[in-house]
Amino acid sequence: MPVEGVRRPAWAEISSSAIAHNVRVLRGVLGDAQLCAVVKANGYGHGALLAASAALAGGAETLAVAIVDEGIELREGGITAPILLLAEIPSETLSDALHHDLTITVGSLGGARAAVACAEALGGTYKVHVKVDTGMHRMGVAPEELSDVADILSTSPHIDFEGLYTHFPVADGASPEDRAFTRGQIATFDDAVEHLAAKGIVPRQLHTANTAAALGYPQAGRSFARVGLALYGYLPEDWLGSALEERGEKLRPALTLRAQVVAVRRVDAGERPSYGRRRATERETTIATVPFGYADGYPRRLFDAGAEVLINNKRYPLAGSVTMDQLLIDCGDDDVQLGDDVVLLGRQGAEEISADEWARRADTITWEILCGIGARVPRVLVD
């Protein structure tokens, strides 16, 4: 297990009420569809077990993860809700998945055969969802092979062909081209459903919508929506917020990164703090040291991008390059003391620094920022 830094003043606060609020808000736009909370990648950096428990308490019906180990972690943490594996897994890991009551994904002819062989060897009946590739071309059964996959699965008494689904790569895109592509994927998926129905195969669960499609394509609604980013309080793209604004609702970020000032020193004008001596101080100033660095998920490129932190309800810039374990903050002539609260991500007073802001400054996406929070940062559940 990764070591958590519980003996240093830096941590992540995870708001269970924010996650529960986001579930409620999203369920309001889903109609009859249920909500599947995607808690892969350590709950998008929030802590998988914390995020899963909060989502289920807030009204989510099912969970989804990417790898078997993530599902096992939840089961060992006491989670009994259905857990879907969002990718076809290696055949040698199938028995572990089925033993822990994880719903597996089949995305190929070989995967279908392996699933049947494993289920028959174990005995019993096991739930399977088939992922059909409607255009993302990352993983999934080609539409022309779906009939053969369905035959392999449906003829085994040990397989419960419970679900059929697909995934959208540009459901967050507002361009006419992106919207046409997504509508085409929906049509391809509908054709696949009709093809199986003609063979007498009717999976009980159909799902296509990720967060973006859940908000931007009401026609994509099926049995449930697989909600990831929005569960944690962020939109894939701003335009998708209109579905919430029409209802007078908005999402709440669930994560706050906090630390405390651990050193304070006064330096002269012209000094160049941190590695590389990248930038000279313009005046005599106070430098505060904060115990959080790139090993904890603070991107090095945020220094050049002009990132700031919050201390005493005010924004302060970085004074030098981000180091592995620490940040140096230029506090000017303000009275900053040892132990002062520092917010790296989140709200302090009237000021707020969001993961979206980090992503814009770092020229990346909000998902990468959240998932990049290091394993040694303790996650603490609040409210």
Buried (B, 14 or more C-beta within 10 A) or exposed (E): EEEBBEEBBBBBBBBBBBBBBBBEBBBEBBEEBBBBBBBBBBBBBBBBBBBBBBBBEBBBBBBBBBBBEBBBBBBEEEBEBBBBBBBBBEBEBBBBBBEBEBBBBBBBBEBBBBBBBBBEEBEEEBBBBBBBBBBBEEBBBBBEBBBEBBEBBBEBEBBBBBBBBBBBBBBBBEEEEBBEBBEEBBEBBBBBBEBBEEEEBEBEBBBBBBBBBBBBBBEBBBBBBBBBBBBBBBBBEEBBBEBBEEEEBEBBBBBBBBBBBBEBEEBEEEBEBBEEEBBEBEEEBBBBBBBBBBBBBBBBBBBBBEBBBBBBEBEBBBBBBBBEBBBBBBBBEEEBEEEBBBBBBBBBEEBBBBBBBBBBBBEBBBBBBBBBBBBBBBBBBEE
